[in-house]
Amino acid sequence: MIFQIFGQITPPYTGSYNSSQVGPNFGLIVFLNNILKLMFVVGGLIFFFNIVIAGFQFLNAGGDPKAIEQAWNKIWQSFVGLLIIAASFIITALISMLLFGNPLEILIPTLSGPN
């Protein structure tokens, strides 16, 4: 008996798809979407760890103005990076709204094939 610690992994569908089934869950779009999600998660984790490390630097500064300034700079740069990540979603939604009339058109693209 095999112990399933992380659950069961089902293999991908190997049959054929018709044009009505082709949507945002297939192909290159899903791959690129997953890469972007991974990048945003990694960016969020980097933000979190930078804030924690800067907090320890700030606490261990011992009144040294140079060390305190370095800690504040790290905190500031972390928040600017997080703001850039959040602003990328807003800018993409605005461009998508202007071009396509739907703010999610670029963020959640769909493919349609011949009927």
MMTF fields as JSON, N, C-alpha, C and O atoms, coordinates in Angstrom:
{
  "mmtfVersion": "1.0.0",
  "mmtfProducer": "UNKNOWN",
  "numBonds": 459,
  "numAtoms": 460,
  "numGroups": 115,
  "numChains": 1,
  "numModels": 1,
  "chainsPerModel": [1],
  "groupsPerChain": [115],
  "chainIdList": ["A"],
  "bondAtomList": [4, 2, 8, 6, 12, 10, 16, 14, 20, 18, 24, 22, 28, 26, 32, 30, 36, 34, 40, 38, 44, 42, 48, 46, 52, 50, 56, 54, 60, 58, 64, 62, 68, 66, 72, 70, 76, 74, 80, 78, 84, 82, 88, 86, 92, 90, 96, 94, 100, 98, 104, 102, 108, 106, 112, 110, 116, 114, 120, 118, 124, 122, 128, 126, 132, 130, 136, 134, 140, 138, 144, 142, 148, 146, 152, 150, 156, 154, 160, 158, 164, 162, 168, 166, 172, 170, 176, 174, 180, 178, 184, 182, 188, 186, 192, 190, 196, 194, 200, 198, 204, 202, 208, 206, 212, 210, 216, 214, 220, 218, 224, 222, 228, 226, 232, 230, 236, 234, 240, 238, 244, 242, 248, 246, 252, 250, 256, 254, 260, 258, 264, 262, 268, 266, 272, 270, 276, 274, 280, 278, 284, 282, 288, 286, 292, 290, 296, 294, 300, 298, 304, 302, 308, 306, 312, 310, 316, 314, 320, 318, 324, 322, 328, 326, 332, 330, 336, 334, 340, 338, 344, 342, 348, 346, 352, 350, 356, 354, 360, 358, 364, 362, 368, 366, 372, 370, 376, 374, 380, 378, 384, 382, 388, 386, 392, 390, 396, 394, 400, 398, 404, 402, 408, 406, 412, 410, 416, 414, 420, 418, 424, 422, 428, 426, 432, 430, 436, 434, 440, 438, 444, 442, 448, 446, 452, 450, 456, 454],
  "bondOrderList": [1, 1, 1, 1, 1, 1, 1, 1, 1, 1, 1, 1, 1, 1, 1, 1, 1, 1, 1, 1, 1, 1, 1, 1, 1, 1, 1, 1, 1, 1, 1, 1, 1, 1, 1, 1, 1, 1, 1, 1, 1, 1, 1, 1, 1, 1, 1, 1, 1, 1, 1, 1, 1, 1, 1, 1, 1, 1, 1, 1, 1, 1, 1, 1, 1, 1, 1, 1, 1, 1, 1, 1, 1, 1, 1, 1, 1, 1, 1, 1, 1, 1, 1, 1, 1, 1, 1, 1, 1, 1, 1, 1, 1, 1, 1, 1, 1, 1, 1, 1, 1, 1, 1, 1, 1, 1, 1, 1, 1, 1, 1, 1, 1, 1],
  "groupList": [{"groupName": "MET", "atomNameList": ["N", "CA", "C", "O"], "elementList": ["N", "C", "C", "O"], "formalChargeList": [0, 0, 0, 0], "bondAtomList": [1, 0, 2, 1, 3, 2], "bondOrderList": [1, 1, 2], "singleLetterCode": "M", "chemCompType": "L-PEPTIDE LINKING"}, {"groupName": "ILE", "atomNameList": ["N", "CA", "C", "O"], "elementList": ["N", "C", "C", "O"], "formalChargeList": [0, 0, 0, 0], "bondAtomList": [1, 0, 2, 1, 3, 2], "bondOrderList": [1, 1, 2], "singleLetterCode": "I", "chemCompType": "L-PEPTIDE LINKING"}, {"groupName": "PHE", "atomNameList": ["N", "CA", "C", "O"], "elementList": ["N", "C", "C", "O"], "formalChargeList": [0, 0, 0, 0], "bondAtomList": [1, 0, 2, 1, 3, 2], "bondOrderList": [1, 1, 2], "singleLetterCode": "F", "chemCompType": "L-PEPTIDE LINKING"}, {"groupName": "GLN", "atomNameList": ["N", "CA", "C", "O"], "elementList": ["N", "C", "C", "O"], "formalChargeList": [0, 0, 0, 0], "bondAtomList": [1, 0, 2, 1, 3, 2], "bondOrderList": [1, 1, 2], "singleLetterCode": "Q", "chemCompType": "L-PEPTIDE LINKING"}, {"groupName": "GLY", "atomNameList": ["N", "CA", "C", "O"], "elementList": ["N", "C", "C", "O"], "formalChargeList": [0, 0, 0, 0], "bondAtomList": [1, 0, 2, 1, 3, 2], "bondOrderList": [1, 1, 2], "singleLetterCode": "G", "chemCompType": "PEPTIDE LINKING"}, {"groupName": "THR", "atomNameList": ["N", "CA", "C", "O"], "elementList": ["N", "C", "C", "O"], "formalChargeList": [0, 0, 0, 0], "bondAtomList": [1, 0, 2, 1, 3, 2], "bondOrderList": [1, 1, 2], "singleLetterCode": "T", "chemCompType": "L-PEPTIDE LINKING"}, {"groupName": "PRO", "atomNameList": ["N", "CA", "C", "O"], "elementList": ["N", "C", "C", "O"], "formalChargeList": [0, 0, 0, 0], "bondAtomList": [1, 0, 2, 1, 3, 2], "bondOrderList": [1, 1, 2], "singleLetterCode": "P", "chemCompType": "L-PEPTIDE LINKING"}, {"groupName": "TYR", "atomNameList": ["N", "CA", "C", "O"], "elementList": ["N", "C", "C", "O"], "formalChargeList": [0, 0, 0, 0], "bondAtomList": [1, 0, 2, 1, 3, 2], "bondOrderList": [1, 1, 2], "singleLetterCode": "Y", "chemCompType": "L-PEPTIDE LINKING"}, {"groupName": "SER", "atomNameList": ["N", "CA", "C", "O"], "elementList": ["N", "C", "C", "O"], "formalChargeList": [0, 0, 0, 0], "bondAtomList": [1, 0, 2, 1, 3, 2], "bondOrderList": [1, 1, 2], "singleLetterCode": "S", "chemCompType": "L-PEPTIDE LINKING"}, {"groupName": "ASN", "atomNameList": ["N", "CA", "C", "O"], "elementList": ["N", "C", "C", "O"], "formalChargeList": [0, 0, 0, 0], "bondAtomList": [1, 0, 2, 1, 3, 2], "bondOrderList": [1, 1, 2], "singleLetterCode": "N", "chemCompType": "L-PEPTIDE LINKING"}, {"groupName": "VAL", "atomNameList": ["N", "CA", "C", "O"], "elementList": ["N", "C", "C", "O"], "formalChargeList": [0, 0, 0, 0], "bondAtomList": [1, 0, 2, 1, 3, 2], "bondOrderList": [1, 1, 2], "singleLetterCode": "V", "chemCompType": "L-PEPTIDE LINKING"}, {"groupName": "LEU", "atomNameList": ["N", "CA", "C", "O"], "elementList": ["N", "C", "C", "O"], "formalChargeList": [0, 0, 0, 0], "bondAtomList": [1, 0, 2, 1, 3, 2], "bondOrderList": [1, 1, 2], "singleLetterCode": "L", "chemCompType": "L-PEPTIDE LINKING"}, {"groupName": "LYS", "atomNameList": ["N", "CA", "C", "O"], "elementList": ["N", "C", "C", "O"], "formalChargeList": [0, 0, 0, 0], "bondAtomList": [1, 0, 2, 1, 3, 2], "bondOrderList": [1, 1, 2], "singleLetterCode": "K", "chemCompType": "L-PEPTIDE LINKING"}, {"groupName": "ALA", "atomNameList": ["N", "CA", "C", "O"], "elementList": ["N", "C", "C", "O"], "formalChargeList": [0, 0, 0, 0], "bondAtomList": [1, 0, 2, 1, 3, 2], "bondOrderList": [1, 1, 2], "singleLetterCode": "A", "chemCompType": "L-PEPTIDE LINKING"}, {"groupName": "ASP", "atomNameList": ["N", "CA", "C", "O"], "elementList": ["N", "C", "C", "O"], "formalChargeList": [0, 0, 0, 0], "bondAtomList": [1, 0, 2, 1, 3, 2], "bondOrderList": [1, 1, 2], "singleLetterCode": "D", "chemCompType": "L-PEPTIDE LINKING"}, {"groupName": "GLU", "atomNameList": ["N", "CA", "C", "O"], "elementList": ["N", "C", "C", "O"], "formalChargeList": [0, 0, 0, 0], "bondAtomList": [1, 0, 2, 1, 3, 2], "bondOrderList": [1, 1, 2], "singleLetterCode": "E", "chemCompType": "L-PEPTIDE LINKING"}, {"groupName": "TRP", "atomNameList": ["N", "CA", "C", "O"], "elementList": ["N", "C", "C", "O"], "formalChargeList": [0, 0, 0, 0], "bondAtomList": [1, 0, 2, 1, 3, 2], "bondOrderList": [1, 1, 2], "singleLetterCode": "W", "chemCompType": "L-PEPTIDE LINKING"}],
  "groupTypeList": [0, 1, 2, 3, 1, 2, 4, 3, 1, 5, 6, 6, 7, 5, 4, 8, 7, 9, 8, 8, 3, 10, 4, 6, 9, 2, 4, 11, 1, 10, 2, 11, 9, 9, 1, 11, 12, 11, 0, 2, 10, 10, 4, 4, 11, 1, 2, 2, 2, 9, 1, 10, 1, 13, 4, 2, 3, 2, 11, 9, 13, 4, 4, 14, 6, 12, 13, 1, 15, 3, 13, 16, 9, 12, 1, 16, 3, 8, 2, 10, 4, 11, 11, 1, 1, 13, 13, 8, 2, 1, 1, 5, 13, 11, 1, 8, 0, 11, 11, 2, 4, 9, 6, 11, 15, 1, 11, 1, 6, 5, 11, 8, 4, 6, 9],
  "groupIdList": [1, 2, 3, 4, 5, 6, 7, 8, 9, 10, 11, 12, 13, 14, 15, 16, 17, 18, 19, 20, 21, 22, 23, 24, 25, 26, 27, 28, 29, 30, 31, 32, 33, 34, 35, 36, 37, 38, 39, 40, 41, 42, 43, 44, 45, 46, 47, 48, 49, 50, 51, 52, 53, 54, 55, 56, 57, 58, 59, 60, 61, 62, 63, 64, 65, 66, 67, 68, 69, 70, 71, 72, 73, 74, 75, 76, 77, 78, 79, 80, 81, 82, 83, 84, 85, 86, 87, 88, 89, 90, 91, 92, 93, 94, 95, 96, 97, 98, 99, 100, 101, 102, 103, 104, 105, 106, 107, 108, 109, 110, 111, 112, 113, 114, 115],
  "secStructList": [7, 7, 7, 7, 1, 1, 7, 7, 7, 7, 7, 7, 7, 7, 1, 7, 7, 7, 6, 6, 6, 7, 1, 6, 6, 1, 6, 2, 2, 2, 2, 2, 2, 2, 2, 2, 2, 2, 2, 2, 2, 2, 2, 2, 2, 2, 2, 2, 2, 2, 2, 2, 2, 2, 2, 2, 2, 2, 2, 6, 6, 6, 6, 7, 2, 2, 2, 2, 2, 2, 2, 2, 2, 2, 2, 2, 2, 2, 2, 2, 2, 2, 2, 2, 2, 2, 2, 2, 2, 2, 2, 2, 2, 2, 2, 2, 2, 2, 2, 2, 1, 7, 6, 6, 6, 6, 6, 1, 7, 7, 7, 7, 7, 7, 7],
  "xCoordList": [0.843, 0.0, 0.886, 1.823, 0.581, 1.35, 0.653, -0.55, 1.421, 0.862, 0.845, 1.843, -0.286, -0.432, -0.422, -1.461, 0.747, 0.9, 0.311, -0.369, 0.568, 0.161, -1.088, -1.454, -1.754, -2.952, -2.65, -1.545, -3.621, -3.49, -3.312, -4.012, -2.38, -2.136, -2.794, -2.505, -3.676, -4.338, -3.602, -3.224, -3.394, -2.691, -3.562, -4.788, -2.941, -3.716, -4.505, -4.165, -5.552, -6.402, -5.622, -5.052, -5.597, -4.824, -5.698, -5.19, -6.993, -7.902, -7.865, -6.945, -8.856, -8.907, -9.946, -10.921, -9.719, -10.614, -11.306, -10.711, -12.548, -13.191, -13.069, -12.614, -13.461, -13.234, -14.028, -13.636, -15.125, -15.892, -15.223, -15.545, -14.292, -13.61, -12.347, -11.826, -11.853, -10.622, -10.948, -11.737, -10.345, -10.61, -9.376, -8.258, -9.566, -8.41, -7.673, -6.653, -8.128, -7.478, -6.583, -6.2, -6.238, -5.449, -4.281, -4.404, -3.155, -2.065, -1.15, -0.922, -0.633, 0.383, -0.125, 0.627, -1.387, -1.933, -1.886, -1.543, -2.222, -2.181, -0.751, -0.487, 0.176, 1.576, 2.087, 2.704, 1.832, 2.277, 1.574, 2.182, 0.29, -0.455, 0.13, 0.251, 0.491, 1.093, 2.466, 2.824, 3.237, 4.547, 4.371, 5.099, 3.405, 3.168, 2.71, 3.159, 1.814, 1.366, 2.538, 2.653, 3.406, 4.58, 5.472, 5.989, 5.655, 6.481, 5.881, 6.609, 4.547, 3.912, 3.993, 4.17, 3.869, 3.999, 5.426, 5.638, 6.398, 7.799, 8.07, 8.769, 7.523, 7.678, 7.076, 7.662, 5.914, 5.296, 6.115, 6.237, 6.676, 7.526, 8.809, 9.259, 9.387, 10.585, 10.251, 11.033, 9.087, 8.649, 8.566, 9.087, 7.903, 7.721, 9.064, 9.274, 9.974, 11.259, 12.107, 12.835, 12.029, 12.756, 12.247, 13.038, 10.925, 10.372, 10.837, 11.204, 10.827, 11.272, 12.754, 13.145, 13.577, 15.014, 15.282, 16.118, 14.579, 14.766, 14.314, 14.911, 13.255, 12.822, 13.89, 14.144, 14.519, 15.61, 16.793, 17.427, 17.095, 18.184, 17.867, 18.743, 16.611, 16.203, 16.315, 16.779, 15.879, 15.953, 17.391, 17.703, 18.256, 19.654, 20.542, 21.758, 19.973, 20.784, 21.463, 22.554, 20.838, 21.467, 21.695, 22.648, 20.858, 20.989, 21.953, 22.145, 22.563, 23.477, 22.663, 21.879, 22.836, 22.015, 22.199, 21.246, 23.393, 23.629, 22.888, 22.319, 22.889, 22.191, 20.677, 19.966, 20.192, 18.755, 18.344, 17.292, 19.177, 18.876, 18.868, 18.015, 19.794, 19.814, 18.555, 17.993, 18.113, 16.897, 15.679, 14.839, 15.572, 14.437, 14.469, 13.424, 15.658, 15.765, 15.291, 14.623, 15.636, 15.196, 13.681, 13.043, 13.102, 11.648, 10.986, 10.005, 11.515, 10.951, 11.021, 10.045, 12.167, 12.325, 11.408, 10.924, 11.167, 10.249, 8.835, 8.142, 8.402, 7.05, 6.913, 5.857, 7.957, 7.915, 7.791, 7.038, 8.515, 8.411, 7.022, 6.495, 6.417, 5.056, 4.067, 3.118, 4.282, 3.425, 3.525, 2.521, 4.709, 4.891, 4.143, 3.518, 4.204, 3.481, 1.98, 1.305, 1.451, 0.017, -0.378, -1.441, 0.471, 0.157, 0.147, -0.558, 0.915, 0.919, -0.455, -0.877, -1.157, -2.513, -3.464, -4.289, -3.346, -4.241, -3.995, -4.947, -2.746, -2.425, -2.895, -3.425, -2.699, -3.156, -4.671, -5.191, -5.381, -6.847, -7.316, -8.285, -6.648, -7.028, -6.791, -7.642, -5.642, -5.36, -6.355, -6.83, -6.67, -7.636, -9.022, -9.744, -9.401, -10.706, -10.765, -11.787, -9.686, -9.667, -9.678, -10.357, -8.93, -8.818, -9.967, -10.436, -10.427, -11.399, -12.74, -13.694, -12.843, -14.096, -14.325, -15.387, -13.353, -13.453, -12.131, -11.091, -12.146, -10.88, -10.159, -8.966, -10.85, -10.215, -9.786, -9.304, -9.948, -9.643, -8.167, -7.85, -7.277, -5.854, -5.452, -4.622, -6.027, -5.664, -6.157, -5.47, -7.333, -7.886, -8.296, -9.483, -7.355, -7.674, -8.388, -8.226, -9.166, -9.834, -9.512, -9.368, -9.406, -9.176, -10.441, -11.1, -10.773, -11.927, -11.471, -10.684, -11.984, -11.635, -12.814, -13.876, -12.633, -13.76, -14.837, -14.553, -16.07, -17.205, -17.583, -18.511],
  "yCoordList": [-1.191, 0.0, 1.251, 1.361, 2.159, 3.399, 4.477, 4.699, 5.143, 6.234, 7.502, 7.859, 8.164, 9.392, 10.584, 10.987, 11.133, 12.252, 13.522, 14.282, 13.752, 14.999, 14.867, 15.82, 13.732, 13.552, 12.775, 12.262, 12.691, 11.905, 12.824, 13.827, 12.476, 13.245, 12.506, 11.335, 13.199, 12.575, 12.976, 14.138, 12.037, 12.373, 13.266, 13.227, 14.07, 14.942, 14.131, 12.991, 14.746, 14.097, 13.939, 14.904, 12.722, 12.47, 12.282, 11.981, 12.453, 12.322, 13.554, 14.366, 13.699, 14.863, 15.853, 15.475, 17.098, 18.172, 18.72, 18.776, 19.119, 19.824, 21.319, 21.735, 22.119, 23.561, 24.21, 25.276, 23.614, 24.227, 24.024, 24.731, 23.07, 22.82, 23.656, 23.776, 24.227, 25.004, 26.336, 27.121, 26.58, 27.806, 28.216, 27.869, 28.954, 29.459, 28.377, 28.679, 27.156, 26.109, 25.208, 24.137, 25.588, 24.737, 25.506, 26.68, 24.824, 25.29, 26.334, 26.414, 27.134, 28.126, 29.194, 29.681, 29.552, 30.596, 30.157, 30.949, 28.921, 28.402, 28.367, 28.72, 27.942, 27.906, 29.294, 29.465, 30.286, 31.653, 32.228, 32.947, 31.908, 32.37, 31.78, 32.481, 30.505, 29.873, 30.453, 30.608, 30.774, 31.403, 32.768, 33.1, 33.56, 34.87, 34.745, 35.498, 33.793, 33.577, 33.202, 33.69, 32.335, 31.94, 33.144, 33.284, 34.008, 35.198, 36.129, 36.705, 36.274, 37.14, 36.538, 37.268, 35.231, 34.584, 34.72, 35.019, 34.503, 34.653, 36.103, 36.348, 37.057, 38.467, 38.771, 39.519, 38.201, 38.393, 37.775, 38.354, 36.597, 35.965, 36.756, 36.9, 37.263, 38.105, 39.346, 39.756, 39.949, 41.109, 40.745, 41.463, 39.621, 39.211, 39.006, 39.511, 38.261, 37.99, 39.257, 39.412, 40.157, 41.428, 42.255, 42.874, 42.269, 43.026, 42.421, 43.154, 41.095, 40.435, 40.706, 41.04, 40.563, 40.802, 42.263, 42.552, 43.181, 44.607, 44.911, 45.747, 44.233, 44.426, 43.989, 44.677, 42.849, 42.403, 43.358, 43.633, 43.863, 44.84, 46.099, 46.677, 46.513, 47.717, 47.501, 48.377, 46.311, 46.019, 45.865, 46.218, 45.351, 45.132, 46.328, 46.246, 47.422, 48.59, 49.197, 49.757, 49.092, 49.605, 51.107, 51.584, 51.85, 53.303, 53.814, 55.026, 52.944, 53.36, 53.956, 53.246, 55.259, 55.904, 55.286, 55.231, 54.829, 54.24, 52.91, 52.636, 52.086, 50.797, 50.999, 50.259, 51.999, 52.3, 52.776, 52.389, 53.619, 54.107, 52.954, 52.926, 52.014, 50.858, 50.009, 49.53, 49.823, 49.043, 49.747, 49.1, 51.058, 51.801, 51.772, 51.667, 51.863, 51.781, 50.423, 50.345, 49.359, 48.022, 47.899, 47.321, 48.432, 48.41, 49.205, 48.754, 50.375, 51.24, 50.562, 50.573, 49.978, 49.309, 48.096, 47.796, 47.403, 46.258, 46.717, 46.091, 47.799, 48.302, 48.84, 48.697, 49.447, 49.919, 48.735, 48.805, 47.652, 46.455, 45.852, 45.439, 45.795, 45.277, 46.19, 45.709, 47.488, 48.439, 48.255, 48.374, 47.97, 47.74, 46.476, 46.455, 45.429, 44.201, 44.463, 44.02, 45.18, 45.474, 46.408, 46.244, 47.379, 48.329, 47.656, 48.106, 46.588, 45.903, 45.32, 45.336, 44.807, 44.312, 45.445, 45.296, 46.559, 47.693, 48.268, 48.557, 48.433, 48.976, 48.031, 48.47, 46.73, 45.752, 45.788, 45.719, 45.893, 45.96, 47.234, 47.196, 48.36, 49.612, 49.537, 49.957, 49.004, 48.871, 47.922, 48.175, 46.833, 45.874, 46.493, 46.217, 47.323, 47.99, 48.965, 49.055, 49.685, 50.641, 49.948, 50.4, 48.857, 48.19, 47.235, 47.166, 46.492, 45.437, 45.646, 44.929, 46.612, 46.843, 45.887, 45.916, 45.043, 44.082, 44.1, 43.788, 44.455, 44.557, 43.227, 43.217, 42.111, 40.809, 40.159, 39.027, 40.839, 40.236, 39.864, 38.801, 40.699, 40.383, 39.485, 38.592, 39.71, 38.93, 37.487, 36.572, 37.274, 35.922, 35.773, 35.871, 35.539, 35.451, 34.144, 33.134, 34.183, 32.973, 32.797, 33.766, 31.561, 31.229, 30.617, 29.821, 30.977, 30.344, 29.796, 30.414, 28.643, 28.002, 28.03, 28.55, 27.474, 27.426, 26.49, 25.479, 26.837, 25.994, 24.99, 24.208],
  "zCoordList": [0.0, 0.0, 0.0, 0.79, -0.871, -0.985, -0.164, -0.305, 0.695, 1.482, 0.633, 0.007, 0.624, -0.162, 0.786, 1.309, 0.996, 1.916, 1.314, 2.004, 0.046, -0.594, -1.438, -2.126, -1.415, -2.221, -3.481, -3.657, -4.345, -5.556, -6.754, -6.891, -7.609, -8.824, -9.976, -10.224, -10.673, -11.816, -13.086, -13.238, -13.997, -15.242, -16.115, -16.01, -16.975, -17.864, -18.888, -19.206, -19.386, -20.387, -21.683, -22.193, -22.216, -23.433, -24.658, -25.738, -24.509, -25.649, -26.519, -26.418, -27.37, -28.251, -27.735, -27.085, -28.035, -27.64, -28.876, -29.953, -28.726, -29.834, -29.589, -28.523, -30.544, -30.46, -29.337, -28.862, -28.893, -27.805, -26.462, -25.507, -26.357, -25.104, -24.947, -23.838, -26.014, -25.94, -25.288, -25.814, -24.156, -23.416, -22.643, -23.025, -21.556, -20.814, -20.04, -19.42, -20.045, -19.271, -20.112, -19.64, -21.315, -22.172, -22.785, -23.134, -22.908, -23.734, -23.163, -21.956, -24.07, -23.756, -22.792, -21.949, -22.915, -22.042, -20.586, -19.708, -20.328, -18.961, -18.454, -17.305, -19.308, -18.912, -18.536, -17.484, -19.391, -19.095, -17.871, -17.078, -17.722, -16.566, -15.283, -14.278, -15.312, -14.141, -13.831, -12.663, -14.863, -14.645, -13.977, -13.042, -14.455, -13.847, -12.403, -11.538, -12.139, -10.759, -9.866, -8.742, -10.37, -9.602, -9.316, -8.207, -10.302, -10.113, -9.056, -8.248, -9.064, -8.071, -6.674, -5.698, -6.566, -5.256, -4.739, -3.564, -5.609, -5.205, -4.797, -3.815, -5.54, -5.171, -3.807, -3.025, -3.515, -2.203, -1.084, -0.004, -1.341, -0.328, -0.091, 1.045, -1.167, -1.012, -0.198, 0.66, -0.463, 0.324, 1.798, 2.652, 2.096, 3.482, 4.187, 5.29, 3.542, 4.178, 4.301, 5.282, 3.332, 3.446, 4.619, 5.331, 4.828, 5.952, 7.271, 8.189, 7.376, 8.613, 8.863, 9.981, 7.829, 7.989, 8.34, 9.196, 7.686, 7.997, 9.415, 10.092, 9.871, 11.262, 12.247, 13.236, 11.983, 12.855, 12.787, 13.806, 11.6, 11.474, 12.269, 12.913, 12.218, 12.94, 14.457, 15.187, 14.916, 16.351, 16.829, 17.966, 15.991, 16.369, 16.064, 16.241, 15.615, 15.253, 16.471, 16.361, 17.61, 18.833, 18.824, 19.44, 18.154, 18.126, 17.073, 16.967, 16.296, 15.237, 14.092, 13.462, 13.809, 12.777, 11.387, 10.609, 11.07, 9.757, 9.612, 8.556, 10.654, 10.61, 10.563, 9.883, 11.286, 11.266, 9.879, 9.371, 9.269, 7.922, 6.909, 6.021, 7.027, 6.13, 6.295, 5.311, 7.546, 7.789, 7.193, 6.567, 7.38, 6.821, 5.291, 4.649, 4.713, 3.25, 2.735, 1.704, 3.452, 3.043, 3.156, 2.277, 4.22, 4.386, 3.269, 2.677, 2.983, 1.945, 0.574, -0.176, 0.251, -1.034, -1.156, -2.247, -0.06, -0.086, -0.396, -1.198, 0.228, -0.04, -1.468, -2.084, -1.986, -3.376, -4.331, -5.303, -4.071, -4.898, -4.86, -5.893, -3.67, -3.548, -4.273, -4.891, -4.2, -4.904, -6.419, -7.121, -6.922, -8.358, -8.788, -9.848, -7.971, -8.294, -8.345, -9.274, -7.35, -7.32, -8.464, -9.062, -8.765, -9.837, -11.203, -12.106, -11.364, -12.653, -12.974, -14.131, -11.964, -12.183, -12.561, -13.463, -11.877, -12.128, -13.522, -14.246, -13.899, -15.222, -16.322, -17.343, -16.108, -17.104, -17.24, -18.353, -16.132, -16.185, -16.882, -17.641, -16.64, -17.308, -18.814, -19.598, -19.221, -20.652, -21.299, -22.406, -20.611, -21.133, -21.246, -22.204, -20.284, -20.329, -21.504, -22.184, -21.741, -22.848, -24.211, -25.134, -24.335, -25.636, -25.935, -27.071, -24.917, -25.159, -24.483, -24.788, -23.57, -22.861, -21.707, -21.086, -21.409, -20.312, -19.546, -20.124, -18.267, -17.536, -17.349, -17.045, -17.523, -17.341, -18.652, -18.642, -19.762, -21.067, -21.193, -21.727, -20.723, -20.793, -19.624, -19.79, -18.452, -17.279, -17.368, -16.912, -17.946, -18.115, -19.572, -19.885, -20.461, -21.887, -22.229, -21.545, -23.282, -23.777, -25.259, -26.005, -25.653, -27.059, -27.614, -26.946, -28.808, -29.454, -30.803, -31.519, -31.115, -32.378, -33.32, -32.98, -34.499, -35.452, -34.949, -34.306, -35.247, -34.803, -35.832, -35.621]
}
